[in-house]
Amino acid sequence: MTDPLVLSGILIGGLVLLLALGVPVSIAIGLPSAVCMLLLAGFENGAITSMQQMFRGANTFVLVAVPFFVLAGAIMNTGGIAERLINLARVMVGRTPAGLLHTNVIANAIFGTVSGSAVATAAAVGSTMTPMLKKEGYDPAMSAATNVSAAPSGMLIPPSNTLIIYSLAAGGTSIGALFLAGYIPGILWALGCSAVVFFYARRHPELRGNAFPGWRTAFVVFLRALPSLGLIVVAIGGIIAGFFTPTEGSAIAVVYALVLSMIYRTVRVRDLPGILYDACRTSAIAIFLIAVSSIMGYVMTYARIPQLIAETLFGWTDSKVVVLLIMMVVLLLIGIPLDPTPAILIFVPIFLPIAVSYGIDPVHFGIMMVFNLAIAVISPPSAPVLFVGTQVAKVRLEPVIRRMVPFLVVLVILLFVIVFVPDLSLWLPRLAGLIN
């Protein structure tokens, strides 16, 4: 049984059914893919080919950057870095009306750049900011909504594991180009959240900003935060400048984070086993997903699923705008139940060839896809960042969701700006000579 339509039905139908039954995503991807492989090649050859595809998917030098960046983020999260970066953000924007909410937005953007994880950012910044916001009389639901909405900016601003995963799924798209391309969209994400806070502050004039602490204090705060920001300059700057590969840069980031935390005396030797365990567990999940997705990619290539979907779309419309809108809506909806990693691994092989056929640069497509999935991770009902943010703030989910509606509206508008203004993503990589 090797009919492409039958294989497509087993692959897609099995994935949807297993996800609906609550089966782990890796199993939901791998099991239907393995069944299709057995039907294609018989039991013995199918089993051998499945194992070979899994090994091929995981046996990638660039993939080593993922566990290293995860480990660097785990060390920084444990190392008391959040407080220093929050103080820096407070000096920058704390004087504005509703200054603590603006501080929350900027702190999420800065810390997200260091940690590379939206969930870790929401937890670290939220746990530090919540007592301050409560003491100053801010609405707990609005405080949590601001923290949750701002946290995913780190998925766009490098180092971003999500962009590394996209690079692998896209067949080796330049990680340096993707990293540079993420800066402007990531900054726009933070500015969009700040715009919502600005209009909220106009309706609540009692939320005044703090007085400027003085240049001497501001300088001391900047100096205390500077070593943490140095991680971005050393690791990301070296990758973009071509001094070392992404994998080498990730290893340097680990050493830098560890030395910095030891200097701060916030990470002790006895803390390292727990940090390593958490980083290994997170990395293993991502790598196993990549491995089983390689089987799915092999089957999809044989079954011509991307070509079938492209032909179907071309049959409906030949408009580039309509096709992009369809892709964005699908990704936004599928990203709510799925984590970004499996969503990228499943849909990049399907959508990227279609996008390229319309003349869309793979780097631009990667940024619009990650921006889309970043919105999904904060969108109810199954948003991991939303759940973490409400737990940290100790507030009920319903009022937080109501407060998040303006943020989501602004972020969706920004998504369409990113989609239809490609220069926002491609200007910096072109300036650096990484793409034509």
Helices and strands as residue ranges (DSSP letters): H 4-20, H 25-41, H 43-58, G 61-64, H 65-78, H 81-93, H 99-115, H 118-135, H 140-150, G 151-155, H 161-169, H 175-181, H 183-203, H 215-231, I 232-236, H 237-241, H 246-264, G 269-271, H 272-303, H 305-316, H 320-334, H 340-357, H 362-376, H 384-393, H 397-420, H 423-431
